[in-house]
Amino acid sequence: MPELPEVEVVRRGLARWVAGRTIVMAEVLHPRAVRRHVPGSAEFVGRLAGRTVTSAERRGKYLWMPLDASDALLAHLGMSGQLLVVDPGSPLEKHLRVRLAFSDDGPELRFVDQRTFGHLLVAPMAPLARPVPEPIAHIAADPLEEAFDDDAFALRLASRQTEVKRALLDQSLISGVGNIYADEALWRARLHGGFPTRALTRPKIDELLAAVREVMGEALGQGGTSFDSLYVNVNGESGYFDRSLNVYGREGEPCARCGGAVRREAFMNRSSFSCPRCQPRTAA
């Protein structure tokens, strides 16, 4: 699933190619793509016609395009969703779910989703200090936002009776961190994912936050992480950060720091990767 850096790459593309344009036509080709828009496909289409996209925003793994009123087009890419900027004359993609055309006859915006886990909806904005669409008002700020409060995060993290990796994946605590970047940040901070949060010191929490921001910043610089053709930016191009991963997906390979063999462990129906030498369960 695309994580914060991948979604941010898409957001930047939308800000460049879609913001400021007026939607002249919306078409839903698969109702599952707008299943979270409760009034249904026809209402979704009607809500968008004639509306102008004012910008492109993101929180964690969600992105949205504010419209010229107090609502927004909210998107979650799911496992395989792609928001593509495409020439109107281009052939329709096999897994095309939603398409938007604009009044300037320029490139269309197409939502392509092979596995149909992603979704789009039009939603009102919540009246918060930093307005976000109402359906994601419960999502915590992400570590790259100005709104993220390091002190509040440290207090909440230390009060949790859980493991540090589970806490990093808790979107009500910190948003945008998924399996890949959790493993990479934990490796940089020399923490095992199973270490108890209540045993973390404030300096160690600060080190972990710095590692999260560092790895995400580096991933952004390389266009995100692409393990297959399903994650691409708005122009259909893949990212290259998978070539810079230190532990994720590298079971049995030597740790770049100490040379020990990277270990894979089962974790929440997924896998965790770590170095048993650099990241012992009992040290912080």
Secondary structure, DSSP 8 states (H G I E B T S, - for coil): ---HHHHHHHHHHHHHHTTT-BEEEEEES-GGGGTTSTT-HHHHHHHHTT-BB---EEETTEEEEEBSSSEEEEEE-TTTEEEEEE-TTS---TTEEEEEEETT---EEEEEESS---EEEEEEEE-SSS-EEGGGTTS---TTSTT--HHHHHHHHHH--SBHHHHHT-TTTS-S--HHHHHHHHHHTT--TTSBGGG--HHHHHHHHHHHHHHHHHHHHTT---SSTT---TTS----GGGG-SSTT-TTSB-TTT--B-EEEEETTEEEEE-TTTS-TT--
